[in-house]
Amino acid sequence: MARLDLAAVNQAGMEAVPVATIAARLDRLPPSRYTRRLVILLSLGAWFEFYDLFFSGYIAPALYQSGIYTPTTKGFLGAAGFASFVASLFAGLFIGTLCMSQFSDRLGRRLIFSVSLLWYSVCTLIMAFQATAGAVNVWRFLAGVGLGVQQVTIDTYISELVPHETRGAALAFSQFLTFLAVPFAALASWLLVPVKFLGLDGWRWVVLIGASGGVLIWFIRTRIPESPRWLEQRGRLDEANRLMAEIEERVRKETGKELPPPRVVEGERKKEQARGSWKEMWSKPYRRRTVMLVTYHLLWPQGYYGFANWAPTFLLAEGIDVTKTLGYIAIIAIANPIGPLLGWTVADKFERKWQIAWSALSVGVFGLLFATQKAALGVIVFGLLVTLSNNWMSFAFHAYQTELYPTRIRAGAVGFVYSWSRFGVIVSSFVIAFLLRRYGTTGAFVYIAITMLLVFLVIGAAGPRTNRRRLEEIAQ
């Protein structure tokens, strides 16, 4: 412990202080271009996950016309229905987040980030050339496994690299960048789905765009460092200190100022160098948080993906033709990055738990109003409001869940609780298909509204406060 932090030299007395933990040194860093570049590079990987998640709904009309899928099925779990296409992806996401995210805690954030993006790209490339519902579902499932671990790793990565004063804003900015994929997917579907190019149906070209993410891996991975928090936690102190010194030097040169002294949380060094285990998320104080997040993740996808994946089908059910439907959805999709962009400026000013709770309630209210619209203006206005509310909730919870666990179990614990959102989508896909067939769009949105009310109650009652607090403070 004799190493010295030369950046913490007192200018008046030239007196050096002992080196603090990596976490303390990271959290005292001021905003910098270097940190923003890291967030941008990591968000490029997440861009492809969001593109894939949202093109499902946009290519649905083409999948119906091709005869590969049907909008609804006679049986609740019909494999030829569009619900199976949605469910196969989220089954893969469920397995990826539940079973593989823990490898990020064991092998490192950087390696798992790269491998998961490559895995997804290869499986999606193969899926684009399948001709039957069964074959598409198999490769959709395998692609989902790669995507499942990717988003957990990215959220964990960013939360560990960014100072606590701007953690919410950084994840909001990341979500803004990744949500740009949604209007892009809508626009690509609008332009490509109706046409055939080089002998391939347009929807296949939409899928192939998503598969292109693999080529970015080597560009991105050489420009992002490993998480110094993770290196310290794994006992690789020399690497952690060397990397941290490089980061501090970059920030110091950018700002032209000496860095403020680090502040160590009591007991932080001992705790952060301890080894974590899966069962720790069920011990105090994490058990209550784990139960709350599992419940939340079973509920929120009903509204979020219930709208995102089924909006075109809802409009088709109301008698709106395919061209107009895709046009309306393309307009609504423009709102996807706006929610996180607005939140970027206030993400750390309002308590995170209440941002999640109130945005969920808004989804329920605006969704019910969307279901009653017949005219183009009403469809677009309330579709935009549902989308804004959904995406505000999204950036807020992506920040929130990474704040509730310590570094030693962060990726594994977040992966476990997040995996239940994937399971929730699998269930909701078939429930919404059933409700749509029996009770129409209104019945489907009543179901969505009830689940969003439950989200408000769960997060409002059980969620701890996290804004502007050190990760290590929240963990204790």
TITI-955769 format. One record per residue (C-alpha): residue number from 0; residue in one letter; x negated, y, z negated. Coordinates in pm, 1 decimal. Each point is the difference from the previous one (the first is absolute). Layout:
REM residues N
num,residu,u,v,w
NUM,A,X,Y,Z
...
This chain:
REM residues 476
num,residu,u,v,w
0,M,0.0,0.0,0.0
1,A,-298.9,226.9,29.4
2,R,74.7,110.2,356.4
3,L,69.0,370.8,38.2
4,D,264.1,183.9,197.3
5,L,-201.8,285.7,148.1
6,A,322.7,165.5,116.3
7,A,105.6,47.8,-362.1
8,V,-303.9,202.4,-104.0
9,N,99.4,297.7,-212.1
10,Q,-110.2,310.9,188.2
11,A,-63.3,200.5,-317.0
12,G,-207.9,-250.0,-193.9
13,M,-106.2,-234.9,281.5
14,E,106.7,-280.4,-228.1
15,A,89.1,-333.3,163.2
16,V,287.7,-214.7,-118.7
17,P,28.4,-379.2,24.2
18,V,161.4,-149.0,305.7
19,A,375.5,-42.7,-28.5
20,T,204.1,-277.7,155.4
21,I,65.5,-4.5,373.7
22,A,365.8,81.6,-70.0
23,A,-94.0,309.4,-200.0
24,R,-239.7,116.6,272.8
25,L,261.0,-53.9,274.7
26,D,280.0,176.8,-182.5
27,R,-199.3,319.3,-53.5
28,L,-59.5,46.7,375.4
29,P,167.0,304.3,160.6
30,P,198.8,-37.1,325.9
31,S,-235.6,-53.5,295.0
32,R,-7.0,-72.2,372.9
33,Y,-185.2,-323.5,-74.4
34,T,285.0,-141.1,-210.0
35,R,257.3,110.6,256.5
36,R,-194.5,-179.1,275.8
37,L,8.1,-321.7,-201.1
38,V,376.9,30.7,-48.3
39,I,45.1,58.9,374.7
40,L,-210.2,-302.4,98.2
41,L,182.8,-230.0,-240.9
42,S,333.7,134.9,122.0
43,L,-87.8,-101.4,356.7
44,G,15.2,-359.5,-117.1
45,A,334.6,54.7,-171.0
46,W,132.9,166.8,317.8
47,F,23.3,-338.8,169.9
48,E,194.8,-153.1,-287.0
49,F,261.2,275.0,15.4
50,Y,14.4,-25.3,377.4
51,D,68.5,-371.8,-28.2
52,L,254.0,33.0,-279.7
53,F,207.7,250.8,191.0
54,F,-14.3,-120.9,359.1
55,S,213.7,-296.3,-113.0
56,G,315.3,208.0,7.1
57,Y,-93.7,190.9,314.8
58,I,-53.7,-307.8,217.0
59,A,305.6,-181.5,-137.6
60,P,228.7,93.5,295.6
61,A,-258.1,-140.4,245.1
62,L,-28.4,-322.5,-199.7
63,Y,378.1,-37.4,22.6
64,Q,0.6,64.2,376.1
65,S,-281.6,-251.3,57.4
66,G,200.9,-270.4,-173.7
67,I,-271.5,-72.9,-256.5
68,Y,212.4,124.2,-290.9
69,T,362.8,85.6,-76.3
70,P,114.1,292.4,-222.4
71,T,184.5,-228.3,-243.8
72,T,43.8,-373.4,-47.5
73,K,280.9,-235.0,-95.2
74,G,-205.5,-147.3,-283.0
75,F,-148.8,206.6,-284.5
76,L,-360.1,-105.5,78.4
77,G,21.0,-38.4,378.1
78,A,-350.7,-20.6,151.4
79,A,108.6,151.4,332.8
80,G,132.1,320.0,-156.3
81,F,-195.6,325.1,-20.8
82,A,-2.0,-38.2,-378.3
83,S,-246.7,-289.7,42.9
84,F,-236.2,228.6,195.0
85,V,2.5,250.2,-287.8
86,A,-14.7,-271.5,-264.5
87,S,-297.5,-180.5,159.4
88,L,-212.5,315.1,-19.7
89,F,94.8,63.8,-359.5
90,A,-53.2,-364.0,-94.7
91,G,-357.6,47.5,123.1
92,L,-28.0,328.8,-186.5
93,F,125.7,-174.6,-312.9
94,I,-266.6,-271.9,23.1
95,G,-272.4,251.0,87.3
96,T,71.8,235.7,-288.4
97,L,71.3,-274.4,-253.8
98,C,-279.1,-244.5,75.6
99,M,-275.9,193.4,176.6
100,S,-13.5,349.5,-150.1
101,Q,-193.9,-134.6,-298.3
102,F,-293.5,-63.1,236.7
103,S,-41.7,376.4,17.5
104,D,-81.5,-7.1,-374.2
105,R,-243.7,-287.5,52.5
106,L,-168.3,78.6,332.8
107,G,32.6,376.3,28.2
108,R,231.0,257.1,152.2
109,R,-205.5,58.9,313.9
110,L,-31.0,-364.1,111.4
111,I,367.3,-84.8,-50.9
112,F,109.0,320.5,174.3
113,S,-197.4,-102.2,311.9
114,V,95.6,-368.6,4.0
115,S,372.3,63.9,-50.6
116,L,19.0,247.9,288.8
117,L,-180.0,-241.7,233.6
118,W,226.3,-288.3,-107.9
119,Y,313.0,203.3,72.9
120,S,-125.2,114.7,341.6
121,V,-79.2,-351.7,125.9
122,C,332.1,-148.3,-115.3
123,T,199.6,288.9,147.7
124,L,-180.8,-35.7,332.2
125,I,103.9,-366.0,19.0
126,M,357.4,79.7,-107.5
127,A,44.1,243.3,288.7
128,F,-10.9,-287.6,249.2
129,Q,248.2,-235.7,-168.2
130,A,334.6,-78.1,164.5
131,T,210.0,-171.1,-267.1
132,A,134.5,116.8,-334.6
133,G,-184.5,-279.4,-181.7
134,A,-340.9,83.1,150.3
135,V,44.5,375.1,-51.1
136,N,97.4,-60.1,-363.4
137,V,-306.9,-215.7,-68.3
138,W,-249.1,259.2,126.8
139,R,202.0,280.6,-156.0
140,F,-33.9,-178.1,-331.7
141,L,-378.1,-43.7,38.6
142,A,-43.5,366.1,97.8
143,G,193.5,92.2,-312.4
144,V,-250.1,-185.5,-219.1
145,G,-275.5,234.4,121.5
146,L,215.0,309.4,-38.9
147,G,104.9,-107.1,-349.2
148,V,-344.8,28.4,-151.5
149,Q,-98.0,304.9,207.4
150,Q,235.0,261.2,-148.1
151,V,-75.6,-107.4,-357.3
152,T,-372.0,30.0,67.9
153,I,35.2,343.3,159.2
154,D,209.2,141.8,-285.4
155,T,-244.9,-142.0,-253.3
156,Y,-298.8,128.8,197.5
157,I,132.5,357.1,19.9
158,S,111.8,15.9,-363.6
159,E,-350.8,-102.5,-110.0
160,L,-185.8,245.1,225.1
161,V,204.5,315.1,-58.7
162,P,-22.8,218.1,-316.8
163,H,300.1,-25.9,-229.1
164,E,105.6,364.6,46.9
165,T,74.7,-63.8,368.7
166,R,81.8,-371.8,3.1
167,G,368.8,49.1,79.9
168,A,-74.0,253.7,272.6
169,A,-261.0,-228.9,157.8
170,L,241.3,-292.0,21.1
171,A,272.8,232.4,133.0
172,F,-241.7,120.7,269.0
173,S,-88.0,-361.4,80.1
174,Q,368.3,-83.8,34.1
175,F,49.3,303.0,224.3
176,L,-271.5,-128.8,234.1
177,T,128.9,-356.7,-1.2
178,F,362.7,107.3,48.9
179,L,-105.1,169.3,322.8
180,A,9.2,-356.5,130.0
181,V,378.7,-5.6,-35.0
182,P,95.1,270.0,252.5
183,F,-275.2,-139.7,221.3
184,A,160.9,-346.1,-18.9
185,A,342.8,150.0,71.3
186,L,-130.8,198.9,295.7
187,A,-194.3,-298.1,138.0
188,S,313.3,-216.2,-29.9
189,W,216.8,263.5,165.5
190,L,-241.6,22.6,294.4
191,L,-108.1,-363.6,31.1
192,V,293.5,-217.6,-106.9
193,P,215.6,75.2,308.4
194,V,-280.1,-79.9,248.4
195,K,-216.0,-291.9,110.8
196,F,-370.9,58.9,70.8
197,L,-251.1,-248.3,145.5
198,G,259.1,-273.5,-33.2
199,L,50.4,54.2,-372.8
200,D,319.2,124.5,-164.3
201,G,-28.0,341.9,-159.4
202,W,47.4,-126.2,-356.5
203,R,-312.5,-215.0,40.6
204,W,-204.7,312.5,81.1
205,V,133.4,161.6,-316.7
206,V,-131.0,-299.5,-196.5
207,L,-336.8,4.9,179.6
208,I,-59.0,360.3,-108.8
209,G,12.2,-124.0,-359.3
210,A,-248.8,-275.4,77.2
211,S,-256.7,257.3,114.2
212,G,-82.7,86.3,-361.5
213,G,-273.0,-262.2,-7.4
214,V,-228.0,206.9,221.5
215,L,-12.5,274.3,-265.2
216,I,-132.9,-228.5,-270.5
217,W,-368.7,33.7,78.0
218,F,30.6,374.4,48.7
219,I,171.7,43.0,-337.2
220,R,-188.9,-248.6,-217.4
221,T,-342.1,153.2,67.4
222,R,123.2,339.8,-120.6
223,I,164.2,-89.4,-329.7
224,P,-184.9,-99.8,-318.8
225,E,99.6,-267.7,-245.4
226,S,197.1,125.2,-299.6
227,P,-262.1,107.0,-257.5
228,R,254.5,-69.0,-274.3
229,W,24.4,-361.0,122.7
230,L,-379.1,-36.8,20.9
231,E,-38.8,117.6,-358.5
232,Q,275.5,-230.2,-121.2
233,R,-172.4,-297.7,168.0
234,G,-327.3,83.9,-178.0
235,R,-177.9,123.0,313.9
236,L,-117.0,312.3,-180.6
237,D,-297.6,87.1,217.6
238,E,215.0,-2.4,315.4
239,A,275.1,193.2,-174.3
240,N,-235.9,270.5,-127.7
241,R,-182.5,29.2,332.4
242,L,327.4,38.7,189.6
243,M,137.8,242.0,-258.1
244,A,-312.6,212.9,22.5
245,E,43.3,20.0,378.5
246,I,363.3,105.3,-35.4
247,E,-89.2,263.6,-262.1
248,E,-275.2,138.2,222.6
249,R,235.6,26.0,298.3
250,V,261.8,182.0,-205.5
251,R,-260.2,227.0,-160.4
252,K,-131.0,105.2,342.8
253,E,350.1,64.9,131.2
254,T,107.8,214.4,-293.5
255,G,-336.1,165.4,-65.6
256,K,58.2,-35.4,-374.0
257,E,-113.8,-224.4,-280.8
258,L,256.1,-258.0,-106.2
259,P,183.6,35.8,-332.1
260,P,-101.0,-237.0,-281.7
261,P,176.5,-337.7,-1.3
262,R,248.6,-89.0,-272.8
263,V,-3.2,-357.7,-126.4
264,V,314.7,-157.6,-140.9
265,E,-61.1,-171.8,-333.5
266,G,-78.6,-369.0,49.3
267,E,-5.8,43.6,378.1
268,R,-342.9,-148.7,69.4
269,K,66.1,-322.5,-188.2
270,K,345.8,-47.8,148.9
271,E,-95.8,74.2,359.7
272,Q,-289.2,-246.5,-4.7
273,A,223.0,-276.5,-136.0
274,R,121.0,-271.8,236.4
275,G,367.7,-8.0,72.1
276,S,235.1,-290.6,58.4
277,W,340.0,-49.8,157.5
278,K,170.2,-57.2,-335.1
279,E,-116.4,339.1,-132.7
280,M,285.4,174.5,180.6
281,W,233.6,-183.7,-239.1
282,S,-174.0,123.7,-313.8
283,K,56.8,325.4,-185.4
284,P,27.3,273.9,123.2
285,Y,43.7,-137.3,351.8
286,R,285.9,-248.2,-48.9
287,R,268.8,271.0,-12.4
288,R,-151.5,168.5,306.9
289,T,-15.3,-326.7,192.5
290,V,364.5,-85.7,-70.1
291,M,106.4,353.3,96.8
292,L,-193.5,-6.9,328.6
293,V,117.8,-348.9,97.0
294,T,360.2,112.5,-53.4
295,Y,-61.9,319.2,196.5
296,H,-158.6,-189.4,289.5
297,L,292.8,-238.5,23.1
298,L,236.1,297.4,34.3
299,W,-154.1,284.5,200.9
300,P,-49.3,-193.0,330.9
301,Q,375.4,-44.1,24.9
302,G,30.6,369.8,81.0
303,Y,-334.7,65.6,161.5
304,Y,-22.7,-289.3,244.1
305,G,373.6,-45.0,2.9
306,F,13.6,329.1,187.3
307,A,-331.4,-14.3,189.4
308,N,47.4,-349.4,143.1
309,W,373.6,11.9,58.1
310,A,76.8,359.2,105.3
311,P,7.1,-80.9,376.6
312,T,219.8,-302.0,-67.6
313,F,235.0,210.9,-214.2
314,L,42.5,245.2,287.7
315,L,53.2,-276.9,254.0
316,A,268.6,-142.4,-229.2
317,E,175.9,337.3,14.8
318,G,16.3,-23.9,379.7
319,I,-291.4,233.4,86.0
320,D,-187.8,-127.1,307.7
321,V,-364.1,-110.6,-7.1
322,T,-147.6,308.1,169.7
323,K,175.0,244.8,-232.3
324,T,-81.3,-216.0,-301.6
325,L,-373.4,0.6,75.9
326,G,14.9,374.3,65.9
327,Y,168.2,70.2,-335.1
328,I,-243.5,-224.7,-184.5
329,A,-298.6,166.9,168.1
330,I,122.4,338.6,-126.5
331,I,59.9,-134.1,-351.1
332,A,-344.9,-162.4,0.1
333,I,-164.2,341.1,32.6
334,A,94.5,61.6,-363.7
335,N,-212.1,-289.8,-129.2
336,P,-325.8,191.2,-50.2
337,I,181.1,315.3,-117.6
338,G,93.1,-145.3,-342.0
339,P,-360.4,-74.8,-102.5
340,L,-115.7,327.9,158.3
341,L,240.9,197.8,-218.5
342,G,-96.3,-210.8,-298.0
343,W,-370.3,60.8,61.3
344,T,29.8,349.5,-148.4
345,V,195.7,-99.4,-312.1
346,A,-93.9,-365.2,-57.5
347,D,-196.6,78.4,-316.9
348,K,226.6,279.2,-125.3
349,F,311.0,-206.3,-72.3
350,E,-3.9,-321.7,-197.5
351,R,-39.5,-295.5,234.2
352,K,265.6,-222.2,-158.3
353,W,271.7,261.1,53.8
354,Q,-103.4,56.5,359.7
355,I,65.9,-371.5,56.7
356,A,327.9,-3.2,-191.7
357,W,162.0,305.0,161.2
358,S,-108.3,-87.8,352.8
359,A,155.5,-347.4,-43.6
360,L,328.9,156.0,-107.6
361,S,-11.8,227.4,306.3
362,V,-42.2,-303.3,227.8
363,G,320.0,-148.7,-137.4
364,V,205.4,318.5,40.5
365,F,-124.3,94.0,347.1
366,G,27.7,-362.7,115.2
367,L,370.3,-9.7,-84.2
368,L,51.1,324.0,193.2
369,F,-199.3,-139.1,297.1
370,A,233.3,-300.8,15.2
371,T,302.6,227.9,55.2
372,Q,-144.2,195.0,293.6
373,K,121.3,-37.5,357.8
374,A,-133.0,315.1,167.2
375,A,-363.7,36.7,104.8
376,L,-66.8,297.0,-231.6
377,G,121.3,-183.6,-310.3
378,V,-194.6,-315.1,87.7
379,I,-320.7,197.3,45.3
380,V,39.3,232.8,-302.5
381,F,76.2,-272.3,-253.6
382,G,-246.8,-237.6,163.0
383,L,-267.2,265.9,-50.2
384,L,99.7,49.7,-365.3
385,V,-9.3,-373.8,-73.0
386,T,-342.1,-21.1,163.1
387,L,-140.2,299.1,-191.9
388,S,124.8,-143.3,-330.2
389,N,-133.2,-346.9,76.3
390,N,-345.5,126.0,84.1
391,W,-21.4,228.8,-299.5
392,M,71.2,-305.5,-213.0
393,S,-263.1,-193.7,195.1
394,F,-298.1,229.2,-54.7
395,A,94.6,50.1,-364.7
396,F,17.6,-369.0,-88.2
397,H,-314.8,-89.4,197.2
398,A,-187.9,239.1,-228.1
399,Y,194.8,-99.0,-311.0
400,Q,-54.7,-375.2,1.7
401,T,-377.9,26.9,41.0
402,E,-16.5,226.7,-305.8
403,L,152.2,-249.1,-243.1
404,Y,-278.7,-262.9,-11.0
405,P,-377.8,5.2,-70.3
406,T,-262.2,-45.4,272.7
407,R,-80.1,-357.1,-100.2
408,I,351.9,-120.9,94.2
409,R,134.0,290.1,208.7
410,A,19.8,-162.2,345.0
411,G,119.8,-336.1,-131.2
412,A,264.9,151.2,-226.9
413,V,124.4,245.0,262.2
414,G,3.4,-280.4,255.1
415,F,211.0,-214.5,-232.1
416,V,264.4,262.9,-74.4
417,Y,-2.2,133.6,357.1
418,S,54.2,-349.7,139.1
419,W,350.0,-1.7,-144.4
420,S,95.9,284.8,230.7
421,R,-77.6,-233.3,288.1
422,F,219.4,-267.3,-153.2
423,G,269.9,265.7,-45.3
424,V,-5.5,75.9,373.0
425,I,31.3,-368.4,87.2
426,V,316.2,-20.4,-209.3
427,S,139.3,335.2,113.8
428,S,-48.4,-88.7,368.3
429,F,250.7,-282.2,-26.2
430,V,227.8,183.6,-244.9
431,I,26.9,303.5,229.0
432,A,58.7,-220.8,305.0
433,F,284.0,-171.0,-190.8
434,L,150.0,329.0,-124.2
435,L,-27.5,158.1,343.6
436,R,192.4,-287.3,155.6
437,R,267.0,-11.9,-271.4
438,Y,37.4,363.7,-112.3
439,G,-173.9,214.1,263.0
440,T,-252.7,278.9,-58.3
441,T,192.2,142.1,-295.9
442,G,-20.6,-328.8,-189.4
443,A,-374.1,-21.8,65.4
444,F,-61.4,353.5,-128.0
445,V,210.8,-49.6,-313.7
446,Y,-235.3,-287.5,-83.6
447,I,-302.0,224.1,68.7
448,A,141.5,279.2,-220.6
449,I,50.5,-236.1,-295.4
450,T,-361.6,-120.7,16.8
451,M,-128.0,358.4,14.8
452,L,199.6,92.0,-310.3
453,L,-163.6,-292.8,-179.7
454,V,-344.7,128.1,107.6
455,F,81.1,337.4,-157.8
456,L,96.4,-165.5,-327.9
457,V,-297.7,-239.3,-14.3
458,I,-273.0,255.1,77.9
459,G,161.4,277.8,-203.0
460,A,36.7,-216.0,-310.2
461,A,-316.9,-212.3,3.5
462,G,-262.5,185.6,205.4
463,P,-298.0,156.5,-185.6
464,R,-134.1,345.8,84.8
465,T,-317.5,10.3,214.1
466,N,-52.6,341.6,159.4
467,R,-344.5,156.9,-38.9
468,R,-116.4,-273.1,-236.1
469,R,-317.9,-202.9,40.6
470,L,56.4,-355.2,121.6
471,E,-190.7,-117.2,-304.4
472,E,226.4,202.8,-232.8
473,I,314.6,-144.9,157.3
474,A,-145.1,-350.7,-24.2
475,Q,-39.5,40.7,-377.7
